[in-house]
């Protein structure tokens, strides 16, 4: 959970002069052209777009946002595969620690369930036996332990199973509320490459290494596979643009 956060690689940062040029662009088309030119020059793997169709750019960090990256206002920087900022751990849940976050929830649920299950028998016996020699203070201690375990198990389980659902769909919390936008429009399942592949992208292929807190997450946080239907649409759109450019040149 406390693994250092990962920001965009150096090639995504535009520099002071280029950043000033982008910030002072007179029109949206001028800014869009500058961002597109910078991405082509650096061969940056950027597929997602801003709602106005331009390359996603962070004016605070002066960088092109990689796919699925977002700026965290609390941490003050852009974070790869940003999911959300967790107030309980005071850290961003993101590409660098998403597997560890899910394991944290999963093992916390196991622990709470174990505490509730092992104290249930004594909880029932203590409250059925009115002549018990257990002091009222001892009974209150057991009551608190049992109900605390139950309450934490319920709250943690809802979050745990929700993130398992998101993993199966290959979405972040942010993407579940706001679908990522590609050049051909918003696609909520744009990064969904199949349930099995989605889980392997986060946990790896082996079950034993998936359930222990070691690094098995695939990729580099910048390059992502996209849905085959989306990929076909993007390729078709690119071919149409290229054929249009050829006609214009003629």
Backbone as CSV, one residue per row, in Angstrom:
resi,resn,N_x,N_y,N_z,CA_x,CA_y,CA_z,C_x,C_y,C_z
1,UNK,0.813,-1.203,0.000,0.000,0.000,0.000,0.851,1.259,0.000
2,UNK,2.057,1.161,0.568,2.894,2.345,0.710,4.022,2.368,-0.311
3,UNK,3.843,1.637,-1.414,4.795,1.677,-2.515,4.798,3.081,-3.110
4,UNK,5.983,3.624,-3.444,6.034,4.983,-4.015,5.155,5.112,-5.252
5,UNK,4.470,6.236,-5.354,3.589,6.478,-6.491,4.408,6.700,-7.755
6,UNK,3.827,6.343,-8.876,4.518,6.472,-10.154,3.823,7.519,-11.009
7,UNK,4.615,8.495,-11.477,4.101,9.527,-12.364,4.504,9.251,-13.799
8,UNK,4.116,10.111,-14.728,4.457,9.920,-16.138,5.967,9.916,-16.360
9,UNK,6.462,9.126,-17.321,7.889,9.144,-17.666,8.310,10.521,-18.179
10,UNK,9.611,10.755,-18.209,10.145,12.078,-18.551,9.741,12.544,-19.941
11,UNK,9.575,11.608,-20.891,9.256,12.010,-22.258,7.857,12.606,-22.392
12,UNK,7.018,12.472,-21.364,5.677,13.049,-21.417,5.655,14.505,-20.960
13,UNK,6.753,14.993,-20.388,6.820,16.382,-19.929,7.275,17.277,-21.074
14,UNK,6.579,18.395,-21.261,6.800,19.223,-22.446,7.921,20.246,-22.280
15,UNK,8.344,20.535,-21.079,9.364,21.553,-20.873,8.739,22.931,-20.709
16,UNK,9.540,23.863,-20.221,9.020,25.194,-19.884,8.576,25.977,-21.116
17,UNK,9.413,25.993,-22.158,9.097,26.785,-23.354,7.855,26.249,-24.064
18,UNK,7.822,24.934,-24.254,6.671,24.317,-24.920,5.414,24.456,-24.074
19,UNK,5.576,24.337,-22.755,4.435,24.499,-21.862,3.857,25.896,-21.922
20,UNK,4.728,26.898,-22.041,4.273,28.282,-22.158,3.534,28.496,-23.479
21,UNK,4.028,27.869,-24.535,3.396,27.988,-25.847,1.993,27.359,-25.830
22,UNK,1.876,26.226,-25.158,0.571,25.556,-25.072,-0.403,26.368,-24.224
23,UNK,0.104,26.915,-23.115,-0.757,27.665,-22.202,-1.257,28.969,-22.812
24,UNK,-0.459,29.570,-23.693,-0.823,30.864,-24.276,-1.406,30.739,-25.685
25,UNK,-1.754,29.521,-26.086,-2.347,29.327,-27.415,-3.634,30.145,-27.535
26,UNK,-3.797,30.805,-28.674,-4.932,31.707,-28.865,-6.243,30.954,-29.085
27,UNK,-6.153,29.818,-29.742,-7.367,29.054,-30.056,-7.211,27.602,-29.625
28,UNK,-8.341,26.918,-29.531,-8.327,25.504,-29.171,-7.631,24.681,-30.247
29,UNK,-7.842,25.042,-31.510,-7.195,24.317,-32.610,-5.682,24.455,-32.549
30,UNK,-5.216,25.632,-32.194,-3.771,25.851,-32.077,-3.177,24.990,-30.962
31,UNK,-3.876,24.946,-29.832,-3.410,24.123,-28.709,-3.471,22.641,-29.065
32,UNK,-4.550,22.230,-29.712,-4.704,20.838,-30.115,-3.588,20.425,-31.076
33,UNK,-3.250,21.299,-32.004,-2.193,21.008,-32.972,-0.837,20.893,-32.289
34,UNK,-0.560,21.778,-31.337,0.719,21.741,-30.612,0.862,20.448,-29.817
35,UNK,-0.204,20.043,-29.146,-0.162,18.812,-28.355,0.003,17.590,-29.250
36,UNK,-0.720,17.572,-30.368,-0.633,16.446,-31.294,0.760,16.351,-31.904
37,UNK,1.345,17.502,-32.237,2.688,17.526,-32.811,3.716,16.999,-31.805
38,UNK,3.562,17.390,-30.539,4.497,16.928,-29.507,4.395,15.417,-29.330
39,UNK,3.172,14.874,-29.347,2.980,13.425,-29.201,3.579,12.662,-30.374
40,UNK,3.396,13.173,-31.583,3.956,12.515,-32.765,5.476,12.579,-32.756
41,UNK,6.015,13.713,-32.330,7.467,13.879,-32.297,8.115,12.916,-31.301
42,UNK,7.465,12.719,-30.162,8.004,11.804,-29.159,7.486,10.389,-29.276
43,UNK,6.615,10.132,-30.266,6.008,8.816,-30.474,5.366,8.312,-29.176
44,UNK,4.564,9.170,-28.559,3.941,8.836,-27.276,2.700,7.966,-27.495
45,UNK,2.549,6.892,-26.708,1.409,5.967,-26.872,0.148,6.502,-26.198
46,UNK,-0.475,7.500,-26.800,-1.642,8.145,-26.203,-2.866,7.897,-27.079
47,UNK,-3.869,7.231,-26.517,-5.102,6.939,-27.246,-6.296,7.732,-26.719
48,UNK,-6.305,8.042,-25.431,-7.451,8.735,-24.840,-7.377,10.229,-25.123
49,UNK,-8.540,10.867,-25.083,-8.661,12.280,-25.421,-9.457,13.029,-24.360
50,UNK,-9.339,14.352,-24.420,-10.164,15.237,-23.608,-11.557,15.278,-24.223
51,UNK,-12.536,15.794,-23.475,-13.906,15.799,-24.013,-14.038,16.652,-25.274
52,UNK,-13.096,17.613,-25.487,-13.148,18.435,-26.698,-12.368,17.821,-27.857
53,UNK,-11.852,16.604,-27.652,-11.139,15.904,-28.716,-9.645,16.116,-28.734
54,UNK,-9.127,16.968,-27.863,-7.689,17.241,-27.840,-6.950,16.233,-26.965
55,UNK,-5.623,16.199,-27.118,-4.787,15.350,-26.266,-4.920,15.809,-24.817
56,UNK,-5.022,14.870,-23.894,-5.163,15.231,-22.473,-3.846,15.811,-21.957
57,UNK,-3.926,16.996,-21.395,-2.725,17.721,-20.963,-2.953,18.298,-19.577
58,UNK,-1.931,18.217,-18.718,-2.005,18.775,-17.368,-1.240,20.092,-17.336
59,UNK,-1.945,21.191,-17.114,-1.309,22.508,-17.075,-0.477,22.694,-15.809
60,UNK,-0.817,21.988,-14.738,-0.075,22.119,-13.484,1.270,21.402,-13.552
61,UNK,1.266,20.179,-14.099,2.506,19.395,-14.201,3.254,19.644,-15.511
62,UNK,2.585,20.320,-16.456,3.152,20.555,-17.788,3.556,19.240,-18.455
63,UNK,2.604,18.345,-18.509,2.888,17.053,-19.131,1.664,16.532,-19.869
64,UNK,1.944,15.730,-20.906,0.887,14.980,-21.571,0.456,13.865,-20.623
65,UNK,-0.838,13.709,-20.416,-1.307,12.651,-19.522,-1.309,11.315,-20.264
66,UNK,-0.566,10.329,-19.782,-0.671,8.987,-20.380,-2.091,8.446,-20.220
67,UNK,-2.427,7.460,-21.023,-3.747,6.838,-20.906,-3.998,6.388,-19.468
68,UNK,-5.160,6.747,-18.941,-5.646,6.357,-17.614,-4.979,7.126,-16.474
69,UNK,-4.064,8.020,-16.787,-3.425,8.842,-15.754,-4.281,10.079,-15.490
70,UNK,-4.257,10.539,-14.243,-4.993,11.747,-13.878,-4.202,12.509,-12.819
71,UNK,-4.502,13.789,-12.703,-3.840,14.628,-11.705,-4.583,14.526,-10.380
72,UNK,-3.859,14.213,-9.318,-4.442,14.155,-7.971,-4.239,15.508,-7.298
73,UNK,-5.314,16.173,-6.964,-5.217,17.497,-6.353,-4.649,17.437,-4.940
74,UNK,-4.773,16.286,-4.284,-4.262,16.152,-2.914,-2.759,15.877,-2.926
75,UNK,-2.326,14.947,-3.779,-0.894,14.640,-3.894,-0.155,15.698,-4.706
76,UNK,-0.885,16.440,-5.544,-0.287,17.525,-6.309,0.513,17.085,-7.511
77,UNK,0.195,15.929,-8.084,0.913,15.476,-9.270,0.070,14.469,-10.041
78,UNK,0.485,14.218,-11.292,-0.206,13.243,-12.124,0.223,11.831,-11.729
79,UNK,-0.737,10.915,-11.681,-0.510,9.555,-11.213,-0.927,8.565,-12.298
80,UNK,-0.071,7.568,-12.561,-0.383,6.553,-13.566,-1.542,5.667,-13.107
81,UNK,-2.429,5.378,-14.021,-3.637,4.559,-13.775,-4.300,4.936,-12.444
82,UNK,-4.673,6.185,-12.373,-5.255,6.739,-11.154,-6.632,6.130,-10.906
83,UNK,-6.832,5.578,-9.709,-8.134,5.023,-9.335,-8.882,5.994,-8.422
84,UNK,-8.311,6.296,-7.277,-8.876,7.285,-6.369,-7.846,7.590,-5.288
85,UNK,-8.069,8.663,-4.551,-7.207,8.976,-3.408,-7.879,8.447,-2.149
86,UNK,-7.193,7.540,-1.462,-7.761,6.892,-0.279,-7.434,7.710,0.971
87,UNK,-8.439,8.250,1.669,-8.160,9.041,2.871,-7.670,8.201,4.041
88,UNK,-7.992,6.894,4.050,-7.607,6.038,5.173,-6.117,5.714,5.144
89,UNK,-5.551,5.577,3.956,-4.108,5.317,3.837,-3.339,6.573,3.453
90,UNK,-4.083,7.671,3.196,-3.480,8.944,2.786,-2.552,8.750,1.594
91,UNK,-3.045,8.038,0.604,-2.247,7.762,-0.591,-3.173,7.516,-1.772
92,UNK,-2.641,7.725,-2.966,-3.413,7.434,-4.173,-3.405,5.937,-4.448
93,UNK,-4.559,5.385,-4.735,-4.655,4.012,-5.224,-4.506,4.094,-6.736
94,UNK,-3.477,3.434,-7.255,-3.110,3.646,-8.656,-2.373,2.420,-9.191
95,UNK,-1.744,2.598,-10.340,-1.002,1.504,-10.973,0.026,0.893,-10.021
96,UNK,0.718,1.723,-9.257,1.827,1.252,-8.424,1.378,0.373,-7.266
97,UNK,0.143,0.533,-6.794,-0.259,-0.194,-5.581,-1.673,-0.775,-5.645
98,UNK,-2.256,-0.854,-6.849,-3.647,-1.319,-6.932,-3.793,-2.768,-6.465
99,UNK,-2.855,-3.624,-6.857,-2.907,-5.016,-6.397,-2.825,-5.072,-4.875
100,UNK,-1.926,-4.296,-4.285,-1.746,-4.312,-2.833,-2.986,-3.770,-2.120
101,UNK,-3.662,-2.811,-2.742,-4.891,-2.268,-2.159,-5.976,-3.340,-2.092
102,UNK,-6.137,-4.100,-3.182,-7.150,-5.162,-3.195,-6.792,-6.261,-2.197
103,UNK,-5.508,-6.628,-2.117,-5.086,-7.636,-1.139,-5.308,-7.142,0.286
104,UNK,-5.064,-5.866,0.518,-5.310,-5.263,1.827,-6.776,-5.434,2.224
105,UNK,-7.675,-5.167,1.285,-9.107,-5.337,1.551,-9.460,-6.807,1.752
106,UNK,-8.905,-7.677,0.908,-9.219,-9.100,0.981,-8.774,-9.737,2.281
107,UNK,-7.535,-9.475,2.682,-7.031,-10.076,3.918,-7.668,-9.437,5.154
108,UNK,-8.039,-8.157,5.061,-8.773,-7.520,6.161,-10.139,-8.177,6.333
109,UNK,-10.781,-8.525,5.222,-12.069,-9.223,5.284,-11.911,-10.608,5.906
110,UNK,-10.856,-11.323,5.535,-10.592,-12.648,6.115,-10.388,-12.535,7.624
111,UNK,-9.616,-11.542,8.046,-9.338,-11.360,9.472,-10.615,-11.033,10.249
112,UNK,-11.424,-10.097,9.730,-12.666,-9.722,10.414,-13.635,-10.900,10.495
113,UNK,-13.700,-11.682,9.423,-14.568,-12.865,9.416,-14.089,-13.888,10.440
114,UNK,-12.777,-14.071,10.536,-12.204,-15.010,11.508,-12.525,-14.574,12.943
115,UNK,-12.354,-13.290,13.236,-12.635,-12.784,14.585,-14.113,-12.965,14.925
116,UNK,-14.992,-12.627,13.982,-16.433,-12.763,14.231,-16.828,-14.226,14.420
117,UNK,-16.270,-15.114,13.596,-16.628,-16.531,13.667,-16.142,-17.175,14.957
118,UNK,-14.934,-16.843,15.394,-14.373,-17.466,16.595,-14.949,-16.890,17.884
119,UNK,-15.531,-15.713,17.824,-16.123,-15.123,19.032,-17.638,-15.323,19.104
120,UNK,-18.241,-15.823,18.027,-19.698,-15.979,17.997,-20.191,-16.967,19.057
121,UNK,-19.521,-18.113,19.178,-19.955,-19.140,20.135,-19.948,-18.594,21.558
122,UNK,-18.871,-17.930,21.933,-18.760,-17.398,23.292,-19.719,-16.231,23.502
123,UNK,-19.933,-15.467,22.452,-20.882,-14.357,22.518,-22.282,-14.875,22.866
124,UNK,-22.696,-15.960,22.216,-24.023,-16.542,22.474,-24.098,-17.141,23.880
125,UNK,-23.047,-17.893,24.277,-23.047,-18.536,25.595,-23.060,-17.520,26.725
126,UNK,-22.279,-16.477,26.575,-22.193,-15.478,27.640,-23.523,-14.769,27.848
127,UNK,-24.270,-14.542,26.774,-25.519,-13.803,26.908,-26.716,-14.709,27.185
128,UNK,-26.553,-16.007,27.008,-27.618,-16.946,27.385,-27.530,-17.319,28.853
129,UNK,-26.309,-17.342,29.374,-26.083,-17.754,30.759,-26.189,-16.531,31.662
130,UNK,-27.372,-16.348,32.240,-27.585,-15.167,33.091,-26.808,-15.274,34.393
131,UNK,-26.472,-16.509,34.806,-25.740,-16.709,36.051,-24.233,-16.794,35.819
132,UNK,-23.806,-16.358,34.670,-22.391,-16.441,34.326,-21.563,-15.613,35.295
133,UNK,-20.377,-16.136,35.574,-19.462,-15.423,36.459,-18.718,-14.308,35.741
134,UNK,-18.944,-14.179,34.441,-18.282,-13.127,33.676,-18.842,-11.778,34.096
135,UNK,-17.969,-10.845,34.362,-18.394,-9.518,34.791,-19.059,-8.771,33.643
136,UNK,-19.906,-7.786,33.949,-20.532,-6.981,32.882,-19.492,-6.324,31.975
137,UNK,-18.366,-5.922,32.563,-17.313,-5.322,31.751,-16.750,-6.298,30.741
138,UNK,-16.599,-7.566,31.158,-16.106,-8.594,30.242,-17.090,-8.868,29.131
139,UNK,-18.382,-8.864,29.478,-19.402,-9.069,28.456,-19.414,-7.920,27.450
140,UNK,-19.241,-6.707,27.946,-19.213,-5.549,27.046,-18.012,-5.628,26.105
141,UNK,-16.894,-6.105,26.631,-15.693,-6.258,25.803,-15.953,-7.241,24.664
142,UNK,-16.593,-8.361,24.966,-16.901,-9.363,23.947,-17.933,-8.832,22.955
143,UNK,-18.939,-8.113,23.475,-19.955,-7.516,22.614,-19.317,-6.558,21.608
144,UNK,-18.419,-5.725,22.102,-17.749,-4.756,21.229,-16.899,-5.464,20.181
145,UNK,-16.152,-6.490,20.590,-15.292,-7.225,19.659,-16.111,-7.857,18.538
146,UNK,-17.212,-8.499,18.891,-18.025,-9.193,17.894,-18.655,-8.215,16.907
147,UNK,-19.284,-7.168,17.428,-19.968,-6.229,16.544,-18.987,-5.396,15.721
148,UNK,-17.824,-5.080,16.285,-16.812,-4.347,15.515,-16.331,-5.188,14.340
149,UNK,-16.117,-6.489,14.589,-15.680,-7.384,13.511,-16.742,-7.491,12.424
150,UNK,-18.013,-7.595,12.831,-19.110,-7.690,11.860,-19.214,-6.414,11.030
151,UNK,-19.159,-5.258,11.690,-19.311,-3.986,10.979,-18.166,-3.753,10.004
152,UNK,-16.939,-4.033,10.444,-15.792,-3.863,9.550,-15.850,-4.863,8.399
153,UNK,-16.308,-6.081,8.676,-16.414,-7.093,7.614,-17.406,-6.654,6.539
154,UNK,-18.524,-6.079,6.953,-19.531,-5.622,5.989,-18.997,-4.475,5.141
155,UNK,-18.374,-3.485,5.794,-17.880,-2.322,5.054,-16.723,-2.688,4.135
156,UNK,-15.804,-3.532,4.624,-14.656,-3.928,3.804,-15.095,-4.826,2.655
157,UNK,-16.058,-5.719,2.908,-16.492,-6.644,1.854,-17.138,-5.900,0.690
158,UNK,-17.921,-4.870,0.980,-18.555,-4.111,-0.103,-17.505,-3.458,-0.989
159,UNK,-16.469,-2.902,-0.373,-15.393,-2.273,-1.143,-14.562,-3.313,-1.883
160,UNK,-14.299,-4.440,-1.235,-13.484,-5.506,-1.830,-14.157,-6.086,-3.075
161,UNK,-15.432,-6.444,-2.957,-16.125,-7.057,-4.097,-16.383,-6.045,-5.207
162,UNK,-16.548,-4.781,-4.844,-16.704,-3.747,-5.873,-15.433,-3.622,-6.704
163,UNK,-14.268,-3.671,-6.057,-13.010,-3.557,-6.800,-12.687,-4.836,-7.565
164,UNK,-13.156,-5.978,-7.091,-13.038,-7.195,-7.902,-13.880,-7.064,-9.171
165,UNK,-15.061,-6.479,-9.030,-15.913,-6.238,-10.206,-15.218,-5.294,-11.186
166,UNK,-14.631,-4.213,-10.665,-13.920,-3.262,-11.526,-12.735,-3.927,-12.213
167,UNK,-12.029,-4.790,-11.486,-10.890,-5.492,-12.076,-11.351,-6.398,-13.208
168,UNK,-12.461,-7.098,-13.006,-12.996,-7.965,-14.051,-13.392,-7.210,-15.299
169,UNK,-13.778,-5.934,-15.142,-14.147,-5.087,-16.279,-12.973,-4.231,-16.760
170,UNK,-11.851,-4.279,-16.040,-10.672,-3.453,-16.338,-11.028,-1.965,-16.356
171,UNK,-11.652,-1.527,-15.271,-11.986,-0.118,-15.099,-11.404,0.377,-13.785
172,UNK,-11.130,1.647,-13.718,-10.802,2.271,-12.447,-12.096,2.839,-11.858
173,UNK,-12.031,3.257,-10.601,-13.207,3.878,-9.988,-13.626,5.110,-10.777
174,UNK,-12.641,5.903,-11.194,-12.931,7.107,-11.972,-13.570,6.767,-13.315
175,UNK,-13.063,5.724,-13.972,-13.604,5.323,-15.278,-15.005,4.734,-15.170
176,UNK,-15.352,4.196,-13.998,-16.701,3.646,-13.831,-17.750,4.751,-13.781
177,UNK,-17.336,5.948,-13.366,-18.252,7.090,-13.333,-18.137,7.961,-14.581
178,UNK,-16.930,7.993,-15.171,-16.699,8.816,-16.355,-15.914,7.989,-17.362
179,UNK,-16.580,7.528,-18.387,-15.955,6.630,-19.366,-14.788,7.313,-20.066
180,UNK,-13.682,6.580,-20.279,-12.554,7.166,-21.019,-12.971,7.520,-22.441
181,UNK,-12.455,8.638,-22.932,-12.814,9.125,-24.261,-11.677,8.837,-25.228
182,UNK,-12.014,8.210,-26.338,-11.046,7.948,-27.398,-11.369,8.861,-28.581
183,UNK,-10.562,8.761,-29.628,-10.771,9.643,-30.777,-12.113,9.405,-31.452
184,UNK,-12.700,8.226,-31.245,-14.017,7.932,-31.824,-15.139,7.978,-30.789
185,UNK,-14.865,8.611,-29.634,-15.905,8.828,-28.634,-15.660,8.066,-27.341
186,UNK,-16.526,8.269,-26.330,-16.374,7.576,-25.047,-16.630,6.081,-25.174
187,UNK,-15.789,5.309,-24.483,-15.915,3.847,-24.510,-15.688,3.319,-23.094
188,UNK,-16.767,2.951,-22.414,-16.649,2.485,-21.032,-15.861,1.185,-20.938
189,UNK,-15.952,0.343,-21.965,-15.233,-0.934,-21.981,-13.996,-0.881,-22.870
190,UNK,-13.453,0.308,-23.045,-12.319,0.472,-23.951,-11.109,-0.365,-23.589
191,UNK,-10.859,-0.560,-22.293,-9.682,-1.311,-21.852,-10.022,-2.737,-21.425
192,UNK,-11.272,-3.143,-21.631,-11.718,-4.486,-21.247,-11.238,-5.501,-22.287
193,UNK,-10.293,-6.356,-21.907,-9.724,-7.346,-22.834,-10.112,-8.774,-22.439
194,UNK,-11.182,-8.908,-21.661,-11.627,-10.221,-21.200,-11.330,-10.400,-19.727
195,UNK,-12.250,-11.025,-19.000,-12.142,-11.122,-17.540,-10.821,-11.747,-17.086
196,UNK,-10.434,-12.864,-17.694,-9.201,-13.545,-17.300,-7.986,-12.664,-17.533
197,UNK,-7.906,-12.065,-18.711,-6.781,-11.187,-19.032,-6.770,-9.948,-18.141
198,UNK,-7.947,-9.449,-17.809,-8.036,-8.277,-16.936,-7.451,-8.567,-15.556
199,UNK,-7.791,-9.736,-14.997,-7.256,-10.103,-13.684,-5.752,-10.357,-13.757
200,UNK,-5.302,-10.991,-14.829,-3.870,-11.262,-14.973,-3.071,-9.980,-15.138
201,UNK,-3.689,-8.951,-15.680,-3.007,-7.667,-15.829,-2.649,-7.073,-14.475
202,UNK,-3.472,-7.331,-13.468,-3.230,-6.807,-12.120,-2.480,-7.802,-11.245
203,UNK,-2.887,-9.080,-11.266,-2.378,-10.068,-10.314,-1.342,-11.025,-10.892
204,UNK,-1.165,-11.052,-12.202,-0.264,-12.030,-12.802,-0.979,-13.345,-13.063
205,UNK,-0.238,-14.327,-13.577,-0.835,-15.596,-13.999,-0.932,-16.632,-12.886
206,UNK,-0.046,-16.581,-11.889,0.000,-17.620,-10.863,-0.829,-17.228,-9.641
207,UNK,-1.662,-18.174,-9.171,-2.552,-17.894,-8.046,-1.774,-17.620,-6.763
208,UNK,-0.724,-18.410,-6.507,0.020,-18.272,-5.251,0.698,-16.911,-5.141
209,UNK,1.227,-16.414,-6.248,1.860,-15.088,-6.202,0.822,-13.971,-6.279
210,UNK,-0.386,-14.317,-6.712,-1.437,-13.299,-6.811,-1.977,-12.903,-5.448
211,UNK,-1.958,-13.827,-4.478,-2.592,-13.558,-3.184,-1.609,-13.107,-2.115
212,UNK,-0.349,-12.920,-2.473,0.635,-12.398,-1.524,1.150,-11.059,-2.042
213,UNK,1.544,-10.155,-1.139,1.911,-8.792,-1.554,3.300,-8.688,-2.182
214,UNK,3.446,-9.235,-3.373,4.656,-9.039,-4.163,4.232,-8.495,-5.522
215,UNK,5.154,-7.814,-6.194,4.820,-7.141,-7.450,4.649,-8.149,-8.582
216,UNK,3.445,-8.256,-9.117,3.170,-9.130,-10.263,2.351,-8.412,-11.332
217,UNK,2.104,-7.125,-11.143,1.299,-6.359,-12.097,2.036,-6.206,-13.420
218,UNK,1.318,-6.397,-14.503,1.925,-6.319,-15.827,2.106,-4.872,-16.288
219,UNK,2.994,-4.704,-17.272,3.103,-3.435,-17.972,3.945,-2.405,-17.256
220,UNK,3.859,-1.171,-17.776,4.647,-0.065,-17.242,3.783,1.108,-16.798
221,UNK,2.461,0.939,-16.829,1.562,2.013,-16.423,1.272,3.025,-17.514
222,UNK,1.885,2.840,-18.685,1.725,3.780,-19.801,1.064,3.108,-20.999
223,UNK,1.540,1.899,-21.326,1.000,1.153,-22.465,-0.120,0.226,-21.989
224,UNK,-1.267,0.282,-22.672,-2.398,-0.570,-22.312,-3.015,-1.180,-23.563
225,UNK,-3.397,-2.451,-23.448,-4.175,-3.068,-24.515,-5.590,-2.510,-24.484
226,UNK,-6.207,-2.446,-25.654,-7.584,-1.971,-25.719,-8.474,-3.071,-26.281
227,UNK,-9.763,-2.913,-26.072,-10.763,-3.849,-26.569,-10.625,-4.022,-28.077
228,UNK,-10.775,-5.261,-28.553,-10.579,-5.553,-29.979,-11.538,-4.760,-30.864
229,UNK,-12.782,-4.564,-30.403,-13.746,-3.781,-31.183,-13.311,-2.327,-31.282
230,UNK,-12.820,-1.794,-30.164,-12.329,-0.418,-30.168,-11.104,-0.285,-31.056
231,UNK,-10.197,-1.257,-30.959,-8.980,-1.221,-31.769,-9.320,-1.215,-33.257
232,UNK,-10.292,-2.044,-33.647,-10.707,-2.068,-35.049,-11.264,-0.725,-35.496
233,UNK,-12.053,-0.092,-34.630,-12.609,1.219,-34.956,-11.544,2.285,-35.089
234,UNK,-10.541,2.245,-34.192,-9.452,3.217,-34.248,-8.619,3.038,-35.511
235,UNK,-8.344,1.783,-35.865,-7.563,1.521,-37.076,-8.316,1.971,-38.323
236,UNK,-9.617,1.729,-38.354,-10.428,2.157,-39.499,-10.448,3.677,-39.611
237,UNK,-10.564,4.344,-38.457,-10.557,5.802,-38.455,-9.218,6.349,-38.939
238,UNK,-8.125,5.706,-38.510,-6.796,6.134,-38.928,-6.613,5.960,-40.437
239,UNK,-7.110,4.856,-40.985,-7.013,4.623,-42.424,-7.808,5.660,-43.209
240,UNK,-8.978,6.030,-42.702,-9.786,7.046,-43.363,-9.085,8.400,-43.353
241,UNK,-8.429,8.725,-42.228,-7.698,9.982,-42.146,-6.521,9.994,-43.113
242,UNK,-5.812,8.867,-43.199,-4.674,8.787,-44.104,-5.117,8.905,-45.559
243,UNK,-6.218,8.237,-45.930,-6.718,8.327,-47.302,-7.201,9.736,-47.613
244,UNK,-7.771,10.409,-46.608,-8.198,11.794,-46.794,-7.023,12.719,-47.013
245,UNK,-5.928,12.468,-46.275,-4.724,13.286,-46.441,-4.113,13.088,-47.821
246,UNK,-4.170,11.840,-48.327,-3.618,11.546,-49.653,-4.414,12.288,-50.729
247,UNK,-5.753,12.310,-50.592,-6.592,13.009,-51.566,-6.303,14.510,-51.553
248,UNK,-6.100,15.037,-50.331,-5.815,16.470,-50.211,-4.482,16.821,-50.864
249,UNK,-3.498,15.934,-50.702,-2.174,16.191,-51.278,-2.208,16.140,-52.796
250,UNK,-3.133,15.314,-53.355,-3.271,15.242,-54.803,-3.927,16.516,-55.346
